[in-house]
Amino acid sequence: MPIAKNMLECIFKISYPTQFGESLHLIIKQKSETKIYPLHYVENNLWQTCIEFNKIDLAHPDFSYGYCLEKKSGAKKYEGGSWRTFNLINSKNKKWIIHDQWNDAANPFNLFNSPFFLKTVNSKEKKPGPLKIKEETNHIFSIQMLAISKNFKVAITGNNSKTGLWSVLDSCIMTSKGSNDYSLQLTFTKDDFPFEYKYVLYDTEKKQIHQYEFGSNRLLSAMEEDASFLIHDGFPRFHFEEKKGAGVSIPVFSLRSRNSGGVGEFNDLQFLGDWCEKIGIQLIQVLPINDTTVDHSWHDSYPYSAISAFALHPMYLNIQQIAGKKYHSISEKYLDQLKPLNQLAEVNYPEVNRIKWDFFREIFPLQHKPLFALKSYQDFFEQNKFWLEPYAAFCFLKTKYKTADFSHWPAFQKYHPAHIKRLLKTNETEISLYYFIQFHLYQQLIKAVNYLKKKNIFLKADLPIGIKRESVDFWQYPELFIDHLRAGAPPDAFAEDGQNWGFPVYQWEAIQKSHYAWWIAKFKNYGMYATAIRLDHVLGFFRIWSIPKENVQGTLGYFKPSNALSEKDFHEHQISFNEHRFCQPLITKELLSNLFAKDIDEISAFYFTEIGFNLFAFKEKFQTQRKLWDYLMKHKVNKENPHLFKNLLYLHTEKILLKEEGYGYHFRVNMQQTFSFATLDETTKNRLNELYHLYFFNRQNDLWLQNGDEILSSLHKASDMLYCGEDLGWVPDFVPGVLRENGILSLEVQRMPKNNHEVFTDISAIPYLSIATPGTHDMPVLRHWWEMDEEKTQLFYYSILKLPGKAPQKINETIIRKIVEQFLLSPAMWSIFPWQDMMAIDDKFVFEDARKERINDPANADNKWNYRMHIFLEELCTYEEFNKQWNEFISRTNRNKFIP
């Protein structure tokens, strides 16, 4: 059947080595619609499909396409990099065969040719316009390139006459068609086939080929007389220097300028950017900046416990900028209260927020009407209305009922859009205060980010893995969460009892059914201001440590999803199954005597019931860890008798198994360390150990791999940001491969190796697609760590630093500089240093007590997030000798040219 006028027949072909049960799909985005077409297997790994297009549709600026691999499990793997485009509106030929190469997300070149990079370097990214196709053209070659010197041209050379017969002077020069895309039109006859070719870098000044592609020649075997060919060859195989950069990590609240209001503010990022530019740093990494306000107490200082996945924290606002000249007298009144707080060594979170909120309430009635009339505000409101209105309603109700626990809100315990619409209308003035604040927050943040971009500096934001239960997101979308479980982490180097973050666990099945709408909206929101993003606890996308809400400590958790054990599993391993024996704490008189000594009689009588000869169980009022915790906290046992507090909680963990109703049984992590396990006979111990190892290190792998692969591959296309995974802790073997396939950078911490056989990570052997850092906000700074464990420090001294003799008791400037140099010389794309460690290269610029420089202690549930730099940012730029040292470090290791 002849092809209609203005129509094109396009045959898409791509080679990909699929496994049995896998299939390829073509995804086309066109006029805000996404269409998916299955490809058909031909032979020798070749897949293809045929689609008819209207030429005008192909010319639409939103037209783009890419490929997706659907695995046997149903998980989807998407290509990396930018989507392809083509515009054949000028084509005379109505049939085009399009040859594509799979774009591997793990290819580092994708990062430098992606929108996140191009936008950051302020490239004038041109949309490819209509390609003026010569009437005789029947082959178009297209490639993507990194930025190249002006005297270099990209060219094709080959073994037929049309491509120069491998001649240097007769190479076919390609032309740029926008951004970093290059194309070349050629006309072949059948006699030109088959032919081999390569891409080359041609030096126009020296009239010679600077570099040939490495690897075997590319091959075109035949042509069709009635068809034209568009050949997308991806990236040429050139040797490029791997770009590397250096960064600094510090929370926004820790910044200090002379104009700060007692806490770091978004404006302060500009001062930090001035310093970064001075020393050659091109990335600033911050902690989460979302609103965490529940009751304005110290508990709200925890930045990972957001009440909204979208709203920013009001404390980061600069009140002078809001007030302006017109209301200068009002801002001065509050600045007089904030100035003493700005001089404090630490952030006084409750007091800073109290004063700023007093200011917001006074300035709002004076400014909101003219502000709401601005087009910039109206555009902001319309773009963010989907989260802004529910957030404002949540904050209004939280304040009205003096609790963020919406189960105590009459008539609003459940989120109903119609009810909220009426609430917004009847309380418009009070509720619009939150619109006013969020608009100013985004304005000040975007202003700071644009300032950084002009200096070619990335802002790397932090996306928490969880959301607070008492949050607008849980209130609005309860179906996306499992309410009876709380997310956390098993025992590790950070916390011997594990961690309980208090966040509800995600219901991934429901999230997948919604096509990840909430998650995608989060990524897009972050992309408004961040160029890169840290995926907090990226392991949680594979499986999350889940703690039943009747428990407190992370020890009493298990992974979700997981294949739980059944009685049959125990019988098959010849283990005599006894649910009560394995699932209940084994509390004997001997154990109580060991823990409580002379106080045993009084404690056992108050907290326990004797259930057999020398056997005890907790009384009903203390029967769960949560009940016991609430009682002990209410009566301040944690402060008055911490030994009793710790040991009573520990007794609840004296189990071998945890039962999950409706699913089965899970091993208690580190069950081998329990008294309950120690009392078993050796045969049972050995068999339980075998099953334990099978359960944790084999039984779950396929499930976790499928889960993480599906989620991350679905989300990695949600924004243009550079994705960086925080993959610390208990890392399954398959995780690095999944991160690599999705172009997600791993995190490499020298003091926290991922190889169980290592004490320290070998920084010289880490992958390029990674971030290398001496420590995180959850760890002691280098100076403090050095003094914590003399034996480990000595090992580090001679095995990592290669220094002879005995390690000094206190770390010195020379050692810090040697550590810094190791990180800067590492293969990692980014070396990011905690600000505290950066200052330690000179003793004049550090706290006397290194312990005060730590930001968070995960083992301390009452940690105050109040660390603040002790130097004004304005002064930091004036430390010429100090800054010169850092500039030389970064320049000498070529880490100051990530962004040219």
C-alpha positions in Angstrom: 0.0 0.0 0.0 1.5 3.4 -1.0 2.4 5.8 1.8 0.1 8.8 2.0 1.4 12.4 1.4 3.2 13.9 4.4 3.6 10.5 5.9 6.9 8.7 6.6 7.4 5.0 7.1 10.1 4.5 9.8 11.7 1.1 10.5 13.5 1.2 13.8 16.3 -1.3 14.3 18.5 -1.9 17.3 20.9 -4.7 18.4 20.8 -5.9 22.0 21.8 -9.2 23.5 18.6 -10.2 25.3 18.2 -13.2 27.5 15.3 -15.8 27.2 12.0 -14.2 28.2 13.2 -10.6 27.7 11.8 -8.2 25.2 12.5 -4.7 23.8 10.1 -1.8 23.5 10.3 1.5 21.6 9.0 4.5 23.7 8.0 7.6 21.8 7.1 10.9 23.5 5.1 13.2 21.3 2.9 16.2 22.1 3.0 15.3 25.9 1.9 11.8 25.1 3.9 8.6 25.6 3.4 5.6 23.3 5.0 2.2 23.7 5.6 -0.1 20.7 6.9 -3.7 21.1 9.9 -4.6 18.9 10.1 -7.9 17.1 13.1 -10.2 17.2 14.7 -10.7 13.8 18.0 -12.6 14.3 21.5 -12.2 15.7 20.3 -9.9 18.6 18.6 -7.6 16.1 15.1 -6.2 17.0 12.9 -4.0 14.9 9.5 -2.4 14.4 7.8 -0.3 11.8 5.7 2.9 12.5 4.1 5.5 10.2 4.5 9.1 11.2 3.1 12.4 10.0 6.1 14.6 9.1 4.7 17.5 11.0 4.5 15.4 14.2 8.2 14.6 13.8 8.9 18.3 13.7 7.2 19.0 17.0 9.7 20.2 19.6 8.5 17.6 22.1 9.1 14.6 19.9 11.7 12.2 21.2 12.2 8.5 21.6 14.2 5.8 23.4 14.3 2.1 24.2 13.3 0.0 27.1 14.2 -3.6 28.0 11.5 -5.6 29.8 13.0 -8.4 31.8 11.4 -11.8 32.4 10.4 -10.6 35.9 8.5 -7.6 34.5 11.2 -5.2 35.6 12.1 -2.5 33.1 15.5 -1.2 32.2 15.7 2.1 30.4 18.5 3.5 28.3 20.8 6.2 29.7 21.4 9.7 28.5 19.2 12.0 26.5 16.3 10.8 24.4 16.9 10.8 20.6 15.3 13.2 18.2 15.1 13.4 14.4 13.3 15.8 12.1 12.8 14.6 8.6 10.2 17.2 7.5 12.3 18.1 4.4 12.8 14.5 3.4 11.8 13.5 -0.2 12.0 9.8 0.6 9.0 8.4 2.4 10.8 5.3 3.8 13.5 5.6 6.4 15.4 2.8 8.2 16.7 4.0 11.5 19.7 2.1 13.0 20.2 2.8 16.7 22.8 1.7 19.3 21.7 0.9 22.9 22.8 3.8 25.1 24.1 2.2 28.3 23.3 4.3 31.3 26.6 3.2 32.8 28.5 5.1 30.1 30.1 8.1 31.8 29.8 10.1 28.6 26.0 10.2 29.2 26.6 12.4 32.3 28.5 15.0 30.3 26.0 15.1 27.5 22.9 15.2 29.7 20.7 18.2 30.5 22.0 18.4 34.1 25.6 19.0 32.9 24.7 21.2 29.9 22.4 23.4 32.0 25.0 23.8 34.8 27.7 25.0 32.4 25.2 27.5 30.9 25.6 25.9 27.5 23.4 27.5 24.8 21.6 24.2 24.2 20.0 24.4 20.8 17.0 22.3 19.8 17.8 20.6 16.5 15.8 22.4 13.8 14.6 20.9 10.6 17.5 19.2 8.9 17.9 20.4 5.3 18.1 17.0 3.6 19.7 17.1 0.2 17.5 15.5 -2.4 20.1 12.9 -3.3 20.9 12.0 0.4 20.2 8.4 1.3 22.3 8.0 4.5 22.5 10.3 7.5 25.1 9.5 10.2 24.5 11.0 13.7 26.6 10.9 16.8 26.8 12.6 20.2 30.0 14.2 21.4 31.5 15.8 24.4 32.8 19.4 24.1 35.9 19.6 21.9 38.4 22.3 21.1 37.6 24.7 18.4 40.4 23.5 16.1 39.0 19.9 16.2 36.3 18.6 13.9 34.5 15.2 14.1 34.7 13.3 10.8 34.1 9.9 9.2 36.7 8.0 7.3 36.1 4.7 5.6 37.2 2.2 3.0 35.0 3.3 0.1 35.4 6.3 -2.2 32.5 8.3 -0.6 34.3 8.2 2.8 37.8 8.9 1.5 39.4 5.4 1.3 40.9 6.0 4.7 42.6 9.2 3.5 43.3 11.8 6.0 42.6 14.7 3.7 39.4 13.2 2.3 37.7 12.4 5.6 34.1 13.5 5.7 33.7 16.4 8.2 30.5 16.3 10.3 28.4 19.4 11.2 27.0 20.2 14.6 23.2 20.2 14.6 22.6 21.6 18.1 23.9 20.9 21.6 26.6 18.2 21.2 25.0 16.4 18.3 26.8 16.0 15.0 25.5 14.7 11.7 26.7 13.9 8.2 24.7 13.4 5.0 26.1 11.0 2.3 24.8 9.4 -0.8 25.7 5.8 -1.6 25.1 3.3 -4.3 25.0 -0.4 -4.1 28.5 -0.6 -5.3 29.7 1.2 -2.1 28.7 -1.8 0.0 29.7 -3.4 2.2 32.0 -0.8 3.7 33.8 -0.2 7.0 34.3 3.1 8.7 35.4 4.9 11.8 34.8 8.2 13.5 37.9 10.4 13.9 38.9 13.7 15.5 40.4 15.9 12.8 42.8 18.7 13.7 42.0 21.5 11.2 45.2 23.4 12.1 47.7 20.5 11.6 45.6 19.0 8.8 45.8 15.5 10.4 43.8 13.1 12.3 44.3 13.6 16.0 42.5 10.4 17.2 40.9 7.4 15.6 38.2 5.4 17.3 39.6 2.5 19.2 38.2 -1.0 18.7 37.1 -2.7 15.5 35.8 -0.9 12.4 32.1 -0.1 12.2 30.3 -2.0 9.3 27.4 -1.3 7.0 26.7 -4.4 5.0 23.9 -3.4 2.5 21.4 -0.8 1.4 17.8 -0.8 0.1 17.1 1.2 -3.1 13.7 2.5 -2.0 14.8 3.5 1.5 17.0 6.1 3.2 19.0 5.4 6.3 19.4 7.3 9.6 22.3 5.8 11.6 22.5 6.8 15.3 25.9 5.6 16.4 25.7 6.9 19.9 29.1 8.1 21.3 32.3 7.7 19.2 34.9 5.4 20.9 37.5 8.1 21.6 39.8 8.3 24.5 38.8 11.2 26.7 40.2 12.4 29.9 37.8 11.4 32.7 36.4 14.6 34.2 36.8 14.9 37.9 35.6 17.4 40.5 36.0 18.3 44.1 33.1 19.2 46.5 32.3 20.3 50.0 29.5 18.9 52.2 27.9 21.0 54.9 24.3 21.5 56.0 22.6 24.8 55.1 21.8 25.3 58.8 25.5 25.1 59.6 26.5 28.1 57.5 27.3 31.4 59.1 27.5 34.8 57.6 27.3 38.2 59.2 23.8 38.6 57.9 22.5 35.2 59.0 19.6 35.1 61.4 21.1 32.7 64.0 21.1 29.8 61.5 22.4 29.3 58.0 20.1 30.6 55.3 19.7 30.1 51.5 21.4 33.5 51.0 24.5 32.2 52.7 25.0 29.7 49.8 26.2 32.6 47.8 29.0 33.4 50.2 29.9 29.7 50.3 30.0 29.8 46.5 32.5 32.7 46.5 34.8 30.6 48.6 34.3 27.5 46.5 35.1 29.4 43.3 38.3 30.8 45.0 39.7 27.3 45.8 38.4 25.4 42.8 35.5 23.5 44.3 32.5 22.9 41.9 30.0 21.1 44.1 28.2 22.0 47.3 26.4 19.1 49.1 23.8 19.9 51.7 21.5 17.9 54.0 17.7 17.9 53.4 16.1 21.3 53.5 12.4 20.3 53.7 10.1 21.6 56.4 10.2 19.4 59.5 8.2 21.7 61.8 5.9 19.8 64.2 6.0 21.6 67.5 9.0 24.0 67.1 11.0 21.9 69.6 14.5 20.4 69.3 12.9 17.3 67.9 12.1 19.3 64.7 15.8 19.9 64.1 16.1 16.3 62.6 16.3 17.2 58.8 15.4 13.7 57.6 12.0 13.8 59.3 10.0 16.0 56.9 6.4 16.9 57.2 6.3 17.5 53.4 8.3 16.0 50.6 8.0 19.3 48.7 7.8 22.3 51.2 11.0 24.0 52.3 11.9 24.8 55.9 10.9 28.4 56.8 14.0 28.9 59.0 16.2 29.2 55.9 14.5 32.6 55.0 16.4 35.8 55.3 14.0 38.3 56.9 15.8 41.4 55.7 15.3 40.4 52.1 11.5 39.8 52.7 11.0 43.1 54.5 13.0 45.2 52.0 13.5 48.9 52.4 9.8 49.7 53.0 9.6 47.5 56.1 13.2 47.8 57.2 12.1 49.0 60.7 10.1 45.7 61.2 13.0 43.5 60.2 15.4 45.5 62.3 13.3 44.8 65.4 13.6 41.0 64.9 17.2 41.2 63.8 18.0 42.7 67.1 16.7 39.5 68.7 18.5 37.2 66.2 21.9 38.9 66.3 22.9 37.4 69.7 21.8 34.0 68.4 24.1 34.5 65.3 27.1 34.8 67.7 26.4 31.5 69.5 28.7 28.5 68.8 25.7 26.4 67.9 22.2 26.8 66.3 19.5 27.5 68.9 16.8 25.8 66.8 13.7 26.6 68.9 14.6 30.2 69.6 15.5 31.0 66.0 12.3 29.5 64.7 10.2 31.3 67.3 11.6 34.7 66.4 11.3 34.1 62.6 7.7 33.0 62.9 6.8 36.1 64.9 8.3 38.1 62.0 6.3 36.1 59.4 3.0 36.8 61.2 3.7 40.5 61.5 5.0 41.1 57.9 2.4 38.9 56.1 -0.7 41.2 56.5 1.4 44.1 55.2 2.8 42.4 52.1 0.6 39.5 50.9 -1.9 41.4 48.7 0.6 43.1 46.4 2.8 39.9 46.4 -0.1 37.7 45.4 -0.9 40.0 42.5 2.6 39.4 41.0 2.7 37.1 37.9 5.8 35.4 39.4 3.8 34.4 42.4 0.8 33.3 40.4 3.0 31.1 38.2 4.7 29.6 41.3 1.3 28.9 42.8 -0.1 27.2 39.7 3.0 25.1 39.2 3.0 23.9 42.8 -0.6 23.9 43.7 -0.8 20.1 43.8 1.3 20.1 46.9 1.1 23.6 48.2 -2.6 23.6 49.0 -2.6 20.3 51.0 0.6 21.4 52.8 -0.9 24.8 53.8 -4.1 23.1 55.0 -2.0 20.6 57.0 0.0 23.4 58.7 -3.2 25.3 59.5 -4.9 22.3 61.1 -1.7 21.3 62.9 -1.5 24.8 64.4 -5.3 24.9 65.2 -5.4 21.5 67.0 -1.8 21.9 68.4 -0.7 18.5 67.1 0.5 17.1 63.7 -1.2 13.8 64.5 -4.2 14.1 62.2 -6.0 11.3 64.0 -6.8 13.9 66.6 -8.3 16.4 64.1 -12.1 16.4 64.2 -13.6 16.0 60.7 -10.1 16.0 59.1 -8.7 12.7 60.2 -8.8 11.6 56.6 -7.9 13.7 53.7 -10.9 14.5 51.5 -10.3 17.0 48.6 -13.8 18.5 48.9 -13.4 19.1 52.6 -10.0 20.7 52.1 -11.3 22.9 49.3 -13.9 24.3 51.7 -11.3 24.7 54.4 -9.1 26.6 52.1 -11.9 29.0 51.1 -13.3 29.6 54.6 -9.8 30.2 56.1 -8.1 31.8 53.1 -6.2 34.5 54.9 -4.7 32.3 57.7 -3.9 29.5 55.2 -2.3 31.8 52.6 0.4 32.7 55.1 2.1 29.3 54.2 1.8 30.2 50.5 3.6 33.5 51.2 6.4 31.8 53.1 7.0 29.0 50.5 7.1 31.5 47.7 9.8 33.5 49.4 11.7 30.3 50.2 11.7 29.2 46.6 12.6 32.7 45.4 15.6 33.0 47.8 16.8 29.5 47.0 16.5 29.9 43.2 18.4 33.2 43.5 21.2 31.4 45.4 21.3 28.5 43.0 21.5 30.8 39.9 24.4 32.6 41.6 26.2 29.3 42.0 25.4 28.3 38.4 27.1 31.5 37.1 30.2 30.3 39.0 29.8 26.8 37.5 29.0 25.2 40.9 26.6 22.3 41.4 24.2 22.2 44.3 23.7 18.6 45.4 20.5 18.2 47.4 19.6 15.3 49.7 16.5 13.2 49.2 15.5 11.4 52.4 14.4 7.8 52.0 11.4 8.3 54.3 8.7 10.8 55.3 7.3 11.5 58.7 4.1 9.7 59.5 2.6 12.9 60.8 3.1 14.5 57.4 0.9 16.0 54.7 2.1 13.2 52.4 1.0 10.4 54.6 -2.3 12.2 55.4 -2.9 12.7 51.7 -1.7 9.4 50.3 -2.0 6.7 53.1 -2.3 4.0 50.5 1.3 4.5 49.6 2.6 3.4 53.0 2.5 0.4 55.4 1.5 2.0 58.7 2.3 -0.8 61.1 6.0 -0.8 60.2 8.7 1.8 60.7 11.8 2.2 58.6 15.3 2.0 60.0 18.6 0.1 59.8 19.9 -3.1 61.3 22.8 -2.9 63.8 26.0 -1.6 62.2 29.1 0.5 62.8 26.9 3.5 63.3 24.6 2.1 66.0 24.9 -1.3 67.8 21.2 -1.5 68.5 20.3 -0.6 64.9 18.3 2.5 64.0 14.5 3.3 64.0 13.8 6.4 62.0 10.1 6.4 62.7 9.1 6.6 59.1 6.3 4.4 57.7 7.5 1.8 55.2 6.5 2.3 51.5 3.8 0.1 49.9 5.7 -0.3 46.7 2.9 -2.3 45.0 0.5 0.7 45.3 3.3 3.1 44.2 3.9 1.1 41.1 0.2 1.0 40.3 0.2 4.8 40.4 3.2 4.8 37.9 5.4 6.3 40.6 3.5 9.6 40.3 4.4 10.8 43.9 8.1 9.9 43.6 8.4 11.4 40.1 6.8 14.6 41.3 9.4 14.7 44.2 12.3 14.3 41.7 10.9 17.0 39.5 10.5 19.3 42.5 14.1 18.8 43.5 15.2 19.4 40.0 13.9 22.9 40.2 16.9 23.9 42.3 19.3 21.0 42.5 21.7 19.8 39.8 22.7 16.6 41.6 20.9 14.6 44.2 21.9 12.2 47.0 19.5 9.3 47.2 19.6 8.7 51.0 19.8 5.0 51.9 19.5 3.9 48.2 19.5 0.3 49.6 15.9 1.0 50.7 14.8 0.9 47.1 15.8 -2.7 47.0 14.6 -3.6 50.5 14.0 -1.6 53.7 14.7 -2.6 57.3 11.2 -2.6 58.8 10.4 -2.5 62.5 6.9 -3.3 63.8 5.6 -0.2 65.6 5.3 -2.1 68.9 9.1 -2.3 68.9 11.6 0.6 69.4 15.1 -0.7 68.5 16.3 -1.6 65.0 17.4 -5.0 66.3 13.8 -6.1 66.3 13.3 -5.6 62.6 13.4 -7.4 59.3 13.7 -6.6 55.6 10.7 -5.8 53.5 10.0 -7.2 51.0 11.4 -10.6 51.9 10.6 -14.3 51.6 9.7 -15.2 55.2 10.4 -18.6 56.6 7.7 -21.2 57.3 7.7 -24.2 59.7 8.4 -26.3 56.7 11.7 -24.6 56.2 12.8 -25.5 59.7 11.7 -29.1 59.3 13.6 -29.4 56.0 16.7 -28.3 57.9 16.0 -30.9 60.6 15.3 -28.2 63.2 12.7 -29.0 65.8 10.5 -25.9 65.5 9.1 -24.4 68.7 7.4 -21.0 68.1 7.3 -20.0 71.8 10.9 -21.0 72.4 12.2 -19.2 69.3 9.9 -16.1 69.2 9.6 -15.1 72.8 12.5 -13.6 74.9 14.3 -16.2 76.9 14.6 -14.6 80.3 16.1 -16.7 83.0 17.1 -16.0 86.6 20.7 -16.5 85.6 20.4 -13.8 82.9 18.6 -11.4 85.2 21.3 -11.9 87.9 24.0 -11.1 85.3 22.3 -7.9 84.3 20.9 -6.6 87.6 23.0 -8.3 90.3 21.9 -7.2 93.8 18.8 -5.4 92.4 17.4 -8.6 90.8 14.6 -9.2 93.3 13.2 -5.7 93.2 13.5 -5.4 89.4 12.1 -8.9 88.6 9.1 -8.3 91.0 8.2 -5.0 89.3 8.8 -5.8 85.6 8.4 -9.5 85.3 6.2 -12.5 86.0 7.6 -15.9 86.8 6.2 -18.4 84.2 8.2 -21.5 85.2 11.1 -22.7 87.2 13.7 -19.8 87.0 11.9 -18.5 83.8 10.4 -15.0 83.5 8.3 -13.0 81.1 7.5 -9.3 81.0 4.3 -8.2 82.7 1.4 -7.2 80.4 2.1 -3.4 80.9 5.6 -4.0 79.6 5.0 -6.8 77.1 6.2 -4.9 74.1 9.3 -2.8 73.7 7.1 0.2 72.9 5.1 -0.1 76.1 8.2 -0.5 78.1 9.9 2.5 76.4 6.9 4.7 77.0 6.9 3.9 80.7 10.7 4.3 81.1 10.7 7.6 79.3 7.7 8.9 81.3 9.4 8.1 84.5 12.8 9.4 83.2 14.5 6.0 83.9 16.7 6.7 80.8 18.3 9.7 82.6 18.2 8.5 86.2 19.3 4.9 85.6 20.6 4.4 82.1 22.0 1.0 83.0 18.5 -0.3 83.9 17.0 1.4 80.9 19.4 -0.2 78.4 19.2 -3.7 79.9 15.4 -3.8 80.1 15.1 -2.9 76.5 17.8 -5.4 75.6 15.8 -8.2 77.2 13.0 -7.7 74.6 15.6 -8.5 71.9 16.5 -11.9 73.4 14.8 -13.8 70.5 15.9 -16.0 67.7 12.9 -15.4 65.4 10.5 -12.6 64.8 7.0 -13.5 63.7 5.2 -11.5 60.9 1.5 -12.3 61.0 0.2 -13.6 57.7 3.7 -14.1 56.3 5.9 -16.3 58.4 9.1 -16.0 60.4 12.3 -13.8 60.1 15.6 -14.4 61.9 16.4 -11.8 64.5 19.6 -10.1 63.1 22.7 -11.3 64.9 20.7 -14.0 66.7 24.0 -15.8 67.4 24.8 -13.1 69.9 21.8 -13.8 72.1 21.7 -15.7 75.4 18.7 -17.6 73.9 20.9 -18.9 71.1 23.8 -19.7 73.5 21.6 -22.1 75.5 20.8 -24.3 72.5 22.6 -27.6 71.8 25.4 -27.5 69.2 23.5 -29.4 66.5 20.6 -27.0 66.6 23.0 -24.0 66.6 24.7 -25.3 63.5 21.5 -26.0 61.7 20.1 -22.6 62.6 23.3 -20.9 61.4 23.0 -22.7 58.1 19.4 -21.5 57.6 20.3 -18.0 58.9 23.0 -17.7 56.2 20.6 -19.0 53.5 17.8 -16.6 54.7 20.0 -13.4 54.6 22.5 -14.1 51.9 20.7 -16.2 49.3 17.0 -16.6 49.7 16.1 -12.9 49.2 18.5 -12.0 46.4 16.3 -12.5 43.3 13.4 -10.7 45.0 15.6 -7.7 46.1 17.3 -7.5 42.8 14.0 -7.4 40.9 12.5 -4.8 43.3 15.4 -2.4 43.2 16.0 -2.8 39.5 12.3 -2.1 38.7 12.1 1.0 41.0 15.4 2.6 40.1 15.1 2.1 36.4 11.6 3.6 36.5 12.7 6.6 38.5 16.1 7.5 37.0 14.4 9.1 34.0 12.2 11.3 36.2 14.6 14.3 36.2 17.8 15.6 34.6 19.8 15.6 37.9 22.9 13.6 38.5 21.9 10.7 40.8 24.2 9.7 43.6 23.4 6.7 45.9 24.2 6.5 49.6 24.9 2.8 49.5 26.4 2.2 52.9 25.7 -0.5 55.3 24.7 -4.1 54.5 25.2 -4.0 50.7 24.1 -7.1 48.7 26.5 -8.1 45.9 24.1 -7.2 43.1 23.6 -3.6 44.2 26.7 -2.0 42.5 25.6 -3.5 39.2 22.1 -2.1 39.4 23.4 1.4 40.3 25.9 1.2 37.5 23.3 0.2 34.9 21.2 3.2 35.9 24.1 5.7 35.9 23.8 6.2 39.7 27.1 7.1 41.4 28.0 5.0 44.4 29.4 6.3 47.7 32.8 5.2 48.9 33.8 6.0 52.5 37.3 5.1 53.5 36.4 4.2 57.1 33.4 2.1 56.0 34.5 -0.5 53.5 31.9 -2.5 51.6 34.2 -5.5 51.5 33.9 -7.4 54.8 37.5 -8.5 54.5 38.8 -4.9 54.5 39.2 -2.6 57.5 39.5 0.4 55.2 38.4 1.1 51.6 41.2 1.2 49.1 40.5 4.6 47.6 42.9 4.0 44.7 40.8 1.1 43.5 37.2 2.6 43.6 35.2 3.0 40.4 35.0 6.2 38.4 31.2 6.4 38.7 31.5 7.1 42.5 31.9 9.7 45.1 34.9 9.4 47.5 34.7 11.0 50.9 36.6 10.7 54.2 33.3 10.7 56.2 29.6 11.6 56.4 27.5 13.7 58.7 26.7 10.5 60.6 30.4 9.9 61.5 32.9 11.7 63.8 35.2 14.1 61.9 38.7 12.9 61.1 40.3 14.6 64.1 37.9 13.0 66.5 38.0 9.5 64.8 41.8 9.5 65.0 41.6 9.5 68.8 38.8 7.0 69.3 40.6 3.7 68.6 44.4 3.6 68.9 44.7 0.1 67.3 42.7 1.0 64.3 44.5 4.4 63.9 47.8 2.6 64.0 46.7 0.2 61.3 45.5 3.2 59.2 48.8 4.9 59.7 51.0 2.3 58.3 48.7 0.4 55.9 46.9 3.3 54.3 49.2 6.3 54.8 52.4 4.1 54.5 54.0 5.9 57.3 56.6 4.3 59.6 56.7 4.0 63.4 54.0 4.8 65.9 51.1 6.9 65.0 50.8 10.2 66.9 48.1 10.4 69.5 46.5 13.5 67.8 46.3 13.8 64.1 48.3 16.7 62.6 48.1 19.0 59.6 50.6 16.9 57.7 48.6 13.7 58.0 45.3 15.5 57.1 47.0 16.8 54.0 48.2 13.4 53.0 44.6 12.0 53.4 43.2 14.9 51.4 45.7 14.2 48.6 44.7 10.5 48.5 41.1 11.4 47.9 41.9 14.0 45.3 44.0 11.5 43.4 41.4 8.7 43.6 39.6 7.5 40.4 36.2 8.8 41.7 34.3 11.3 39.6 33.8 13.4 42.7 35.9 13.8 45.9 33.7 15.5 48.5 35.0 16.6 51.8 33.1 17.5 55.0 33.8 21.2 55.6 35.2 20.3 59.1 37.8 18.0 57.5 38.7 20.7 55.0 39.5 23.2 57.7 41.7 20.7 59.5 44.6 21.2 57.1 45.4 24.2 59.3 45.2 24.0 63.1 44.2 27.7 63.3 40.8 27.0 61.8 39.4 24.1 63.8 37.4 23.7 67.0 39.6 23.0 70.0 37.3 20.1 70.9 36.9 17.9 67.7 33.8 16.2 69.2 31.8 19.4 68.8 32.3 19.3 65.1 30.2 16.1 64.7 26.8 16.7 63.1 24.9 13.6 64.0 25.3 10.5 66.2 22.9 7.8 64.9 23.1 6.0 68.2 21.6 9.0 70.0 17.9 9.3 69.4 17.9 12.7 71.1 20.7 14.2 68.9 20.4 17.9 68.4 21.2 18.9 64.9 22.9 22.2 65.8 26.4 22.1 64.4 27.5 25.5 63.0 30.7 26.6 61.4 32.7 28.8 63.8 34.0 31.1 61.1 32.0 33.8 59.2 31.9 33.0 55.5 33.0 36.5 54.6 36.2 35.9 56.6 36.8 32.5 55.0 37.4 34.1 51.6 40.2 36.3 53.2 42.4 33.5 54.5 44.8 33.8 51.6 47.4 31.2 52.6 44.8 28.6 53.6 42.8 29.1 50.4 46.0 29.0 48.3 46.8 25.6 49.8 43.4 24.2 48.9 43.6 25.7 45.4 46.9 24.1 44.8 45.6 20.7 46.0 42.7 20.8 43.7 44.5 22.3 40.7 47.5 19.9 41.0 45.1 16.9 40.8 43.0 18.4 38.0 39.8 18.4 40.0 39.0 22.1 39.2 37.9 21.5 35.6 34.8 19.3 35.9 32.9 22.2 34.5 35.0 24.0 31.9 
